[in-house]
Amino acid sequence: MYPSPEQIAESWRKEYEKAPETLAKMEEIGTLAAAFNANVDSVVRFSGSDLQARINQAGMSLADLENIPTRGIRRPEDILRGIFRCFTLGIAEEWTAEDPEIYQWMKKELGTRKLQMGAQAGIIANTMSLTGIKRVIAHVASLPALQAEQFFKKNNLLSFDESGVLKPAYQIDRPGEEASVHWIIEFSKGDSLEIEGKTFTCPKSNRFIATYDPVLFNLVIDPHFTDFTFREPVDYIILSGYQALSENNNGTALVKKTIPVIKQWRQKNPRPVIHLEIASTQDTAVRESVARLIMPLADSAGLNEREAIDFLEVLGQQTLAEECRRQPSPENMFKALAAIKKETGCPRIQLHMFGLYMTMQDKNFPISPAADRNGMVLAAAAAASKALTGQLASYRDLTAAVSMPVSQYGIEGLKKLSAFLADENFLLTGLGSYSGCDVIAVPAIIIDHPKTLVGMGDTISAFSLLGAR
């Protein structure tokens, strides 16, 4: 018998009630290592009128804004093109600038008024240090005082000084190193602007990221970090940082440079669980290298719907990519998830989309589907808490939103996925099977007016994996 709306809501309310208990179990984790990218984020909020004023000031036409030969920053106008694209589509993208003059322009025009920890490894390290994990080791290629100030003042959150001494990250100031600053331009759902008499309304709160980061462009790896993680016991390794690489700067060679490092982690006994967090990777050659060379070495990978579509394109799945681009429905994005898993062979892949998280994993994956669901529910609660409060800064913050109702949007997405899998019970449990794999899905809590969206995907992926205990 098809479950009623009341049964569905009650079933997921009970799952969310477990989130604090799931969080408490994370204290059992000994060591998490996060690599390779940490930087300083300068967060700037753009209203529709702000963007419209800047476009008018630059004298750009609608044709200028929509003509995007490459998703990169070669001149200041490209930043406006990127913001306009993400604003009007309600999507998140990261574009890179390689010219130091553009960097100086961003410092002057976009400013550095609100600074916080940035990049996947840095954000994950900060957030995970709040959970009670005994040691969180952060890889930081450049760690002057400005960067160190973005780390939480937690004694379990560690990195390496210039001599390779492991100490609380917030206490470190490596001489002669300069912090990398990335600009996060946020915008809100429902805001609008007018260009040439045409009104554009933002369909979803999101952000555009403008990056200038020579350390990340060259994927500098701290030998003190790798020596430590080769030598010491590590339970989990979360890695990212490939997204800013460019084939113009030996991008695929830099991707390949990390393969021996990952292989050495895989040979450790006991071997850590290695998770790859995907980010918006504009260079197609680099994206294909990550998909073909790094994902097969990882135990787990996480990505959002936009990143999934981009990866389909380099995995020979252009038709499906176009179908998902036209209609990023739960059914289509699940097909994308299944195709990426098949093409890469990665044992566990999670796709987080608005209102719904989906995971496919091998039947023999060391984390059970039920445990994975616990982690995903905790992730949904933590992500909602981050959107609600604007910053996860204490243990209590991590489950601040846990009692809020699961979104109807997420439930509707789960219904569509349940119909696709032809499994009515999936609506109540979020547990099923497809193509010889376990499938886990969780409807999320949605905050209508989020205070921030920065690092949301990183938060979801990290809690989903590490909370699955």
C-alpha positions as CSV (number, residue, x, y, z in Angstrom):
1,M,0.0,0.0,0.0
2,Y,1.4,3.4,-1.0
3,P,2.5,5.3,2.2
4,S,0.5,8.4,3.2
5,P,2.1,11.8,3.5
6,E,1.7,11.5,7.3
7,Q,3.6,8.2,7.3
8,I,6.4,9.6,5.1
9,A,6.8,12.7,7.3
10,E,6.8,10.6,10.5
11,S,9.3,8.1,9.2
12,W,11.8,10.9,8.3
13,R,11.1,12.8,11.5
14,K,12.3,9.6,13.4
15,E,15.4,9.4,11.2
16,Y,16.3,13.1,12.0
17,E,15.8,12.5,15.7
18,K,18.9,10.2,15.5
19,A,21.2,12.9,14.3
20,P,22.6,14.0,17.7
21,E,23.4,10.3,18.5
22,T,25.1,10.0,15.1
23,L,27.1,13.1,15.8
24,A,28.2,11.8,19.2
25,K,29.7,8.7,17.6
26,M,32.1,10.8,15.5
27,E,34.2,11.2,18.7
28,E,35.3,7.6,18.0
29,I,37.3,8.8,15.0
30,G,41.0,9.0,15.6
31,T,42.4,11.1,12.7
32,L,41.0,12.9,9.7
33,A,43.4,14.4,7.2
34,A,42.1,17.1,4.7
35,A,44.1,18.0,1.6
36,F,45.1,19.8,-0.6
37,N,43.4,23.2,-0.6
38,A,42.8,25.9,2.1
39,N,42.6,29.6,1.4
40,V,41.0,32.8,2.7
41,D,37.5,33.6,1.3
42,S,36.3,37.1,0.9
43,V,32.5,36.9,1.0
44,V,30.6,39.6,-1.0
45,R,26.8,39.8,-1.3
46,F,25.5,41.1,-4.6
47,S,21.9,42.3,-5.0
48,G,20.4,42.4,-8.4
49,S,20.7,46.2,-8.4
50,D,24.4,46.0,-7.4
51,L,25.0,43.7,-10.4
52,Q,22.9,45.9,-12.7
53,A,24.8,49.0,-11.7
54,R,28.2,47.4,-12.3
55,I,27.1,46.1,-15.7
56,N,25.8,49.5,-16.7
57,Q,29.0,51.1,-15.4
58,A,31.1,48.7,-17.6
59,G,28.9,49.5,-20.6
60,M,28.1,45.8,-21.3
61,S,25.2,44.8,-23.4
62,L,23.1,41.6,-23.0
63,A,25.0,40.1,-25.9
64,D,28.3,40.9,-24.1
65,L,27.0,39.2,-21.0
66,E,25.8,36.0,-22.7
67,N,28.9,35.7,-25.0
68,I,31.1,33.4,-22.8
69,P,33.9,31.9,-25.0
70,T,35.5,30.3,-22.0
71,R,34.5,30.1,-18.3
72,G,37.6,31.9,-17.1
73,I,38.6,35.4,-16.0
74,R,40.9,37.2,-18.5
75,R,39.5,40.7,-17.9
76,P,37.2,42.4,-15.3
77,E,34.2,42.0,-17.6
78,D,34.5,38.3,-17.3
79,I,33.7,38.5,-13.6
80,L,30.4,40.3,-14.4
81,R,29.7,37.6,-17.1
82,G,30.2,34.9,-14.5
83,I,28.1,36.5,-11.9
84,F,25.3,37.2,-14.4
85,R,25.4,33.6,-15.6
86,C,25.2,32.2,-12.1
87,F,22.6,34.8,-10.9
88,T,20.2,34.2,-13.8
89,L,20.5,30.4,-13.8
90,G,20.7,30.0,-10.0
91,I,23.8,27.9,-10.3
92,A,27.3,27.9,-8.6
93,E,30.5,28.0,-10.6
94,E,34.1,28.8,-9.9
95,W,36.2,30.7,-12.5
96,T,39.9,31.3,-12.2
97,A,42.1,34.3,-13.1
98,E,45.8,33.8,-13.8
99,D,46.8,37.5,-14.3
100,P,48.0,39.3,-11.1
101,E,46.5,42.5,-12.4
102,I,43.1,41.0,-12.3
103,Y,43.8,39.9,-8.7
104,Q,44.7,43.5,-7.8
105,W,41.4,44.7,-9.5
106,M,39.4,42.2,-7.4
107,K,41.1,43.4,-4.2
108,K,40.2,47.0,-5.0
109,E,36.7,46.5,-6.5
110,L,35.4,43.5,-4.6
111,G,37.1,44.2,-1.3
112,T,38.1,42.1,1.7
113,R,35.6,43.2,4.3
114,K,34.3,39.7,5.4
115,L,37.0,37.1,5.6
116,Q,36.5,33.4,6.5
117,M,38.1,30.0,5.9
118,G,37.8,28.9,2.3
119,A,38.4,25.8,0.0
120,Q,37.2,22.3,0.6
121,A,40.0,21.0,2.8
122,G,40.1,24.2,4.9
123,I,36.3,24.3,5.4
124,I,36.1,20.6,6.1
125,A,39.0,20.7,8.6
126,N,37.4,23.6,10.5
127,T,33.9,22.0,10.6
128,M,35.1,18.5,11.5
129,S,37.2,19.9,14.4
130,L,33.9,20.8,16.2
131,T,32.7,17.2,16.2
132,G,35.1,15.7,18.7
133,I,37.3,13.9,16.2
134,K,40.6,13.5,18.1
135,R,42.9,14.9,15.4
136,V,42.1,16.9,12.3
137,I,45.2,17.4,10.2
138,A,44.9,20.2,7.6
139,H,47.1,20.5,4.5
140,V,47.9,24.2,4.0
141,A,50.4,25.0,1.2
142,S,50.7,28.6,2.3
143,L,50.1,29.4,6.0
144,P,50.9,33.0,7.0
145,A,49.1,34.7,9.9
146,L,46.1,35.8,7.8
147,Q,45.4,32.2,6.8
148,A,46.0,30.9,10.3
149,E,43.4,33.4,11.6
150,Q,40.7,31.6,9.6
151,F,41.2,28.3,11.5
152,F,39.1,27.7,14.6
153,K,41.0,28.0,17.9
154,K,40.8,24.3,18.5
155,N,43.7,22.3,19.8
156,N,42.6,19.2,17.8
157,L,42.9,21.2,14.5
158,L,46.5,20.8,13.5
159,S,48.9,21.7,10.7
160,F,52.7,22.1,10.2
161,D,54.9,25.0,10.8
162,E,58.0,25.9,8.6
163,S,60.0,23.2,10.5
164,G,57.4,20.5,10.1
165,V,56.3,20.6,13.7
166,L,52.7,19.6,14.1
167,K,50.8,22.2,16.2
168,P,47.4,23.9,16.4
169,A,46.8,25.5,13.0
170,Y,45.7,28.9,14.4
171,Q,49.0,29.4,16.1
172,I,51.2,29.0,12.9
173,D,52.7,31.9,11.0
174,R,55.1,30.6,8.3
175,P,57.5,33.4,7.3
176,G,57.6,34.6,3.7
177,E,54.3,33.0,2.6
178,E,51.3,34.9,1.3
179,A,47.7,34.0,1.9
180,S,45.5,33.2,-1.1
181,V,42.2,35.1,-1.3
182,H,39.2,33.9,-3.2
183,W,36.1,36.0,-3.8
184,I,32.7,34.4,-3.1
185,I,29.9,36.5,-4.6
186,E,26.6,35.5,-3.1
187,F,23.1,36.3,-4.4
188,S,19.6,35.5,-3.3
189,K,16.6,33.7,-4.8
190,G,13.9,36.1,-6.1
191,D,16.2,39.0,-6.6
192,S,16.1,40.6,-10.0
193,L,17.8,43.0,-12.5
194,E,16.9,44.5,-15.8
195,I,19.1,44.5,-18.9
196,E,17.9,46.2,-22.1
197,G,14.3,46.1,-20.9
198,K,14.4,42.4,-20.0
199,T,14.0,41.3,-16.4
200,F,16.0,38.4,-15.0
201,T,15.0,36.9,-11.7
202,C,17.4,34.6,-9.7
203,P,15.7,31.2,-9.4
204,K,17.9,29.9,-6.5
205,S,20.2,31.4,-3.9
206,N,23.8,30.6,-4.9
207,R,27.2,32.0,-5.5
208,F,29.9,32.7,-8.1
209,I,33.6,32.2,-7.1
210,A,36.4,34.2,-8.6
211,T,39.8,32.6,-7.8
212,Y,43.4,33.8,-8.1
213,D,45.6,31.4,-6.3
214,P,49.1,30.7,-7.6
215,V,49.8,28.1,-4.9
216,L,46.6,26.2,-5.9
217,F,47.2,26.7,-9.6
218,N,50.5,24.8,-9.2
219,L,49.0,22.3,-6.7
220,V,51.9,22.8,-4.2
221,I,52.0,19.9,-1.8
222,D,53.6,20.3,1.7
223,P,56.0,17.4,2.2
224,H,55.5,17.5,6.0
225,F,51.9,16.6,5.5
226,T,52.6,13.7,3.1
227,D,55.4,12.4,5.4
228,F,53.1,12.4,8.3
229,T,50.1,10.8,6.6
230,F,52.4,8.1,5.1
231,R,53.8,7.3,8.6
232,E,51.0,7.9,11.1
233,P,47.6,6.1,11.4
234,V,44.8,8.0,9.6
235,D,41.2,6.9,9.5
236,Y,39.9,9.2,6.7
237,I,41.5,11.3,4.0
238,I,39.4,13.9,2.2
239,L,41.1,15.5,-0.8
240,S,40.2,18.2,-3.3
241,G,41.9,21.1,-4.9
242,Y,42.1,20.1,-8.6
243,Q,39.4,22.5,-9.8
244,A,41.8,25.5,-10.3
245,L,44.2,23.6,-12.5
246,S,44.6,24.6,-16.1
247,E,46.0,22.7,-19.1
248,N,47.8,26.0,-19.9
249,N,49.7,25.4,-16.7
250,N,50.4,21.7,-17.0
251,G,47.1,20.8,-15.3
252,T,47.0,17.1,-16.2
253,A,50.6,16.7,-15.2
254,L,49.8,18.2,-11.8
255,V,46.8,15.9,-11.4
256,K,49.1,12.9,-12.2
257,K,51.7,14.2,-9.6
258,T,49.2,13.3,-6.9
259,I,48.7,9.7,-8.0
260,P,51.8,8.3,-6.2
261,V,50.7,10.1,-3.0
262,I,47.2,8.5,-3.2
263,K,48.6,5.1,-4.0
264,Q,50.9,5.3,-1.0
265,W,47.9,6.1,1.2
266,R,46.1,3.1,-0.3
267,Q,49.0,0.8,0.7
268,K,48.8,1.8,4.4
269,N,47.8,-0.8,6.9
270,P,45.2,-0.1,8.2
271,R,44.2,1.8,5.1
272,P,42.3,5.1,5.4
273,V,39.0,5.7,3.6
274,I,39.8,8.2,0.8
275,H,37.1,10.6,-0.3
276,L,37.4,12.9,-3.3
277,E,35.3,16.1,-3.1
278,I,34.6,17.3,-6.6
279,A,34.4,21.1,-7.3
280,S,33.5,23.2,-10.3
281,T,36.4,22.4,-12.7
282,Q,36.3,24.5,-15.8
283,D,39.3,23.1,-17.7
284,T,37.9,20.0,-19.6
285,A,41.3,18.2,-19.8
286,V,41.8,18.6,-16.1
287,R,38.2,17.5,-15.4
288,E,38.7,14.4,-17.5
289,S,42.0,13.6,-15.7
290,V,40.3,13.8,-12.4
291,A,37.4,11.6,-13.6
292,R,39.6,9.0,-15.3
293,L,42.7,8.9,-13.0
294,I,41.7,10.1,-9.5
295,M,38.1,8.9,-9.0
296,P,39.1,5.2,-9.6
297,L,41.7,5.5,-6.8
298,A,39.2,7.0,-4.3
299,D,36.9,5.0,-2.1
300,S,34.2,7.7,-2.3
301,A,33.4,10.9,-4.2
302,G,31.0,13.8,-3.7
303,L,29.6,16.2,-6.2
304,N,26.6,18.4,-6.9
305,E,24.3,18.4,-9.9
306,R,26.2,21.0,-11.9
307,E,29.5,19.2,-11.3
308,A,27.8,15.9,-12.3
309,I,26.7,17.3,-15.6
310,D,30.2,18.6,-16.3
311,F,31.7,15.2,-15.5
312,L,29.2,13.5,-17.8
313,E,30.5,15.6,-20.7
314,V,34.1,14.3,-20.3
315,L,33.0,10.7,-19.7
316,G,31.4,10.4,-23.1
317,Q,27.9,10.9,-21.8
318,Q,27.0,14.1,-23.7
319,T,23.4,13.0,-24.5
320,L,22.6,12.4,-20.8
321,A,24.5,15.6,-19.9
322,E,22.2,17.6,-22.2
323,E,19.2,15.9,-20.8
324,C,20.2,16.7,-17.2
325,R,21.0,20.3,-18.2
326,R,17.5,20.7,-19.7
327,Q,15.8,19.0,-16.8
328,P,17.9,18.4,-13.6
329,S,15.1,16.2,-12.1
330,P,15.8,13.6,-9.4
331,E,15.4,10.8,-12.0
332,N,17.8,12.4,-14.5
333,M,20.4,13.2,-11.8
334,F,20.1,9.7,-10.5
335,K,20.9,8.5,-14.1
336,A,23.9,10.8,-14.0
337,L,25.0,9.4,-10.7
338,A,24.7,5.8,-12.0
339,A,26.6,6.7,-15.3
340,I,29.4,8.4,-13.5
341,K,29.8,5.4,-11.1
342,K,29.9,3.0,-14.0
343,E,32.4,5.0,-16.0
344,T,34.8,5.7,-13.2
345,G,34.4,2.6,-11.0
346,C,34.5,4.6,-7.8
347,P,33.0,2.4,-5.1
348,R,30.8,5.1,-3.5
349,I,29.5,8.3,-5.1
350,Q,27.2,10.8,-3.5
351,L,25.3,13.5,-5.4
352,H,23.8,16.4,-3.3
353,M,21.2,18.4,-5.1
354,F,18.7,21.0,-3.8
355,G,16.4,19.2,-1.3
356,L,17.7,15.7,-1.9
357,Y,20.9,13.7,-1.4
358,M,21.6,10.4,-3.2
359,T,24.3,7.8,-2.8
360,M,25.2,4.8,-4.9
361,Q,27.7,2.3,-3.5
362,D,29.0,-1.2,-4.1
363,K,27.3,-4.0,-2.3
364,N,30.5,-4.8,-0.4
365,F,31.3,-1.2,0.6
366,P,32.5,-1.2,4.2
367,I,29.8,1.2,5.3
368,S,26.3,-0.3,5.4
369,P,23.4,1.4,3.7
370,A,21.7,2.1,7.0
371,A,24.8,3.6,8.5
372,D,25.2,5.7,5.3
373,R,21.7,7.0,5.7
374,N,22.5,8.0,9.3
375,G,25.5,10.0,8.0
376,M,23.4,11.6,5.3
377,V,20.7,12.7,7.7
378,L,23.3,14.2,10.0
379,A,24.8,16.0,6.9
380,A,21.4,17.4,6.0
381,A,20.8,18.6,9.6
382,A,24.3,20.2,9.6
383,A,23.9,21.8,6.2
384,A,20.5,23.3,7.2
385,S,22.1,24.5,10.5
386,K,24.9,26.2,8.5
387,A,22.4,27.9,6.3
388,L,20.3,28.9,9.3
389,T,23.1,30.3,11.5
390,G,25.5,31.4,8.8
391,Q,28.5,29.7,10.5
392,L,29.1,26.4,12.2
393,A,31.3,27.5,15.1
394,S,30.4,25.1,18.0
395,Y,29.2,21.6,18.6
396,R,25.7,22.8,19.4
397,D,25.5,24.6,16.0
398,L,25.9,21.3,14.2
399,T,22.4,20.2,14.9
400,A,20.6,23.5,15.4
401,A,18.1,22.8,12.6
402,V,17.5,19.1,13.4
403,S,13.9,19.7,14.6
404,M,12.9,21.6,11.6
405,P,10.5,19.8,9.2
406,V,11.9,17.9,6.2
407,S,11.2,19.9,3.1
408,Q,8.2,19.0,0.9
409,Y,10.4,19.7,-2.0
410,G,12.8,17.0,-0.8
411,I,9.9,14.6,-0.3
412,E,8.6,15.2,-3.8
413,G,12.0,14.5,-5.1
414,L,12.2,11.3,-3.1
415,K,8.8,10.3,-4.6
416,K,10.1,10.7,-8.1
417,L,13.2,8.6,-7.3
418,S,11.0,6.0,-5.6
419,A,8.8,5.8,-8.8
420,F,11.9,5.5,-11.0
421,L,13.2,2.6,-8.8
422,A,9.7,1.1,-8.7
423,D,10.1,0.8,-4.9
424,E,7.3,2.3,-2.7
425,N,9.1,1.4,0.5
426,F,11.9,3.6,-0.6
427,L,9.8,6.6,0.4
428,L,9.9,5.5,4.0
429,T,13.4,4.2,4.3
430,G,15.5,5.8,1.6
431,L,17.2,2.4,1.1
432,G,17.0,0.5,-2.2
433,S,19.0,-1.1,-5.0
434,Y,19.8,-0.4,-8.6
435,S,22.1,-2.1,-11.1
436,G,23.7,-4.3,-8.5
437,C,24.4,-1.4,-6.1
438,D,23.0,-0.1,-2.9
439,V,21.1,3.2,-3.2
440,I,20.5,5.6,-0.3
441,A,18.5,8.8,-0.5
442,V,17.6,11.4,2.1
443,P,15.2,14.4,1.7
444,A,16.8,17.5,3.2
445,I,15.7,20.4,5.4
446,I,15.6,23.6,3.3
447,I,16.2,27.0,4.7
448,D,14.2,29.5,2.6
449,H,16.6,32.4,3.3
450,P,20.0,31.0,3.9
451,K,22.6,33.2,5.6
452,T,25.3,31.5,3.6
453,L,25.8,28.7,1.0
454,V,29.6,28.7,1.1
455,G,31.0,25.3,1.8
456,M,27.6,23.6,1.8
457,G,28.6,20.7,-0.4
458,D,31.8,20.1,1.6
459,T,29.8,20.0,4.8
460,I,27.3,17.6,3.3
461,S,29.9,15.2,1.9
462,A,32.1,15.2,5.0
463,F,29.3,14.6,7.5
464,S,27.7,12.0,5.2
465,L,30.9,9.9,5.1
466,L,32.3,10.5,8.6
467,G,28.9,10.3,10.3
468,A,28.2,6.9,8.8
469,R,29.3,4.9,11.8
